[in-house]
Amino acid sequence: MPHHGMVTNFERLHLRLASLNDPTFGRLLPSNPVRLPADPNEARALLSPLANSMKTDQDVAGDVPAGLTFFGQFLDHDITLDATTEFGRVEDVDLIRNVRTPTLDLDCVFGSGPEATPFLYSSRHRGYLLFGNTVNPRDLARNSDGTALIGDPRNDENAIVSQLQGYFIEFYNLVLHRVSDKASAEYRAHTHISENPVKIAAALVRWHYQWIVMNEFLPAFVDPDVLANVLAILKRGALPKPFTNQTPFIPIEFAGAAYRFGHGTVQNVYRLSPTAELTLFDQQDGRPSLPAFAPRSTAVQMDPAFQFRVPGAATPQTARPIGTRMAAELFELPFAAATEDFHGENGLIVPAAELGSLAHRNIYRDRFTYQLASGQQMAAALHFTPIDRNQATREARLDKIPLWYYCLQEAEERGQGKLHEVGGTLVATVLLRLIREDRRSVWHQRDWKPIFGAVGDDFGFGHMAKWVDDNRGEIGFWPELFNPR
């Protein structure tokens, strides 16, 4: 028996065998511990100016609908949740448990189904998800404390991702209503999935969701040549090097660095409708902030056309191009604010003012918690020519670029605001591999195309939301899906 806190070689081998059922993260490359300076506070003093250099009060328009930033947040909540690591503490990545299933299966919407998670479903209308309440019929179902009844509580952390969750719930309920008529073309065309309308509806919603990931989300944020190269390799049944069949499906280099590119696309202010313009966290200039973890009033109801590409609508607000500048709102996170300095392992001290900064937290987790390979090391492993240090990293006297920052800098310098070779390959490979390895996914449905809301072959989240808005009235018992609290 191994000593307390140790793991046998057999256990490590078992944890590293890639499986969609593997509950851990794991590494793509070996750990890269802090070496010089040896004192962690001297290292922090070098890293802090790099994080500080990223802050900006200016919103910059890109070419990607702003809502896709929050779709990326919703997607992240569907596949990853690290509820165990502690800020500033070195972790054995092979033992970090991923609480979410590493598949794009919308368990944040469906939970584990009506039998295993009945609190998400109506007791009066079998298979339908609870949605709405008497205060706001377009809000999430909530208990008496105002807590959202959803598969992942994080999807109520701001008013935009909360409404994405809501649209998927409504979309599922409408699809279920369509296929519940066993004489309908929608039902008869999908009996190969199941004869149970609930299972048919869940499968169809998942395929529409996976289609959005493959055909709207990834093309929006990943350089087209990089994405095409990854897709071609995966279609051959292979993986880009250094990925192998034994590589964890959610490498920590993805979860802890590359996929955090979305932080660089956040704007300070969001327009949800003609009458609702909100800041991300703090009320400013008379504008309210996005509500979080609480009942949502009708005053902050999102018109999808302001955040997504909706057929027939004007151009939506856009996300910030991916780069090395971040919205000032992300440097004062209300849920991470502190009044005292953090004292971690090996004498590491993080000033209270930095604990509420997402940029500082990302870079410090890279070095002091996950000990990730540097951007240059990852570029070499992927057989790409590394980018040079920029002015900010030179002024910080850093020889190696933290991987998260490297992906942002690479997008800024080489990708015209999209993830390029390192960041794009990591993000596209992980997400597409998850879809490919799931035998029930849209990847394996030959010639399948979206059914509900598509305009020809064109379909994205905005199409789905418009279809929901146009057809919501089909369900005559919609108020009976409110949570009877």
C-alpha positions, 0 to 999 in steps of 0.5 A, a space after each residue: 500500500 502506498 504511503 498517504 499522499 502517494 500514488 502507485 505507478 499502476 494507479 498513475 497508468 490507470 489514470 492516464 488511459 484516455 477514456 470519456 469516462 475518465 474523471 480526471 484531467 491530466 497533462 499533455 506535456 510534463 510539468 514545468 515547475 518554477 525554477 528561477 527565481 527560486 523564491 516564489 515571491 520573486 517569481 510573482 513579482 515578475 509575473 504581476 506586471 505582465 498581468 497588469 499590462 493587460 488591463 483596459 477600459 476600452 471596448 474594441 469591436 471584433 467580427 464575432 458576435 458578443 454572445 459567443 463569448 458566453 456560449 463558450 462559457 456555457 460550453 466550458 461548464 458542460 465539459 469541465 469543473 475543477 472543484 478541488 484545487 486550491 489557489 496557489 497550491 501545487 497540484 498533482 494534475 493526474 489526480 484533479 477530478 473533473 466533476 463534469 462528464 467530458 462529452 458535449 452531452 448537455 448534462 448541464 441541461 438534462 442532468 442525469 435524466 428524468 429518473 435520476 434528476 427528477 427535480 429538473 423535470 415537470 411532475 405533470 408533463 413527463 419528460 419536460 424540463 421545468 422552466 419559468 416562474 410567475 415573476 418572470 416566465 422567461 427566467 429559469 425555474 427556481 426554488 424558494 430561495 431563488 436558486 436556479 433548478 439547473 444541472 450546473 449552478 454556474 450557468 446562473 452566474 450572469 444574465 447572459 449565460 443564464 439565458 443561454 441555459 434557458 434557450 436550450 431548455 425551451 428548445 428541448 421542450 419544443 422539440 419534445 413537443 414536436 416529436 411527442 406526436 408519433 404521427 409527425 414526420 419529426 417522430 417517424 424520421 427518428 425512430 432509429 434513435 429510440 421509440 421514446 420521444 424523450 430520448 429522441 428530443 434529447 438526442 436531437 438537441 444535443 446534435 444541434 448543439 454539437 453542430 453549433 460548436 463545430 460550425 459556428 463556435 470554432 470557426 468564430 474563434 480559431 484561424 480557418 487554416 488551423 481548424 481545417 488542419 485539425 479537422 482533416 487529421 481527426 477525420 483520418 482517425 489520427 490526432 495532431 502531435 503530441 496528442 496520442 490515444 492515451 492523452 487525457 480528453 481534457 488536458 490541463 493545458 486546455 482547461 487551465 490555459 488555451 480555453 481561457 482565451 474567452 477571457 480576452 474576448 469579454 467587453 466591459 458593457 453589453 447591450 441586451 435589448 434596446 432598453 437594457 445596457 449593462 456592465 459586467 459586474 459593477 454598476 457604472 454611469 447609471 448602468 446596472 450590472 448583469 444580475 448573478 445567481 438570483 431571479 432575473 427581472 424582465 428588464 434584463 431580458 435578452 433579445 438574441 439579435 443584440 448578441 448573436 447572428 439572427 436571420 433577418 436581424 441587424 449586426 449584433 454587438 461583437 466580442 473583443 478580438 482575442 489578444 493581450 488586453 482584457 476588460 477592466 471589469 475582469 480585474 475586479 471580480 466581485 466573487 473573488 474580492 479579498 481584504 487580506 493577502 493570500 498566504 500559500 505554500 512555500 511562502 507565496 504571498 499574493 496581495 489582496 488587490 490581485 486576488 480579484 484579478 482574473 489575469 493575475 489568477 490565470 497566470 499564477 495558477 499556471 505557474 504555482 498550481 498547474 506548473 504548465 509548459 510554457 508557450 514556447 515548449 508547447 509550440 515546439 511539441 506541436 512542431 510550430 515555430 514559437 513567437 517571440 516575447 513581446 514588449 510586455 514579457 520583456 519588460 517583465 523580464 520573462 524568458 518563457 511565456 505563460 501558456 495562457 498569455 502565449 495563446 492570446 499573444 499568438 492570436 494577436 500577432 498571427 491570427 488577426 484576433 483568432 486563435 492561431 497555431 498553438 491555441 487553435 490546435 489545442 482548443 480545436 483538437 480537444 473539442 472535436 476529439 470529444 465529439 468524434 469519440 462519442 459514438 452517439 454524437 453528430 459526428 457519426 450521423 451521416 449527412 445529418 443537418 439541423 432541422 429546427 431553425 436552420 436557413 438552408 445549411 446555415 444554423 447557429 445559436 441565433 437561429 435556434 433562439 429565433 426558432 424558440 421565440 417564434 414557436 414558444 406558443 405551440 406549447 399550450 401548457 407552458 405555464 404549467 412548467 413553472 416551478 410550483 414553489 
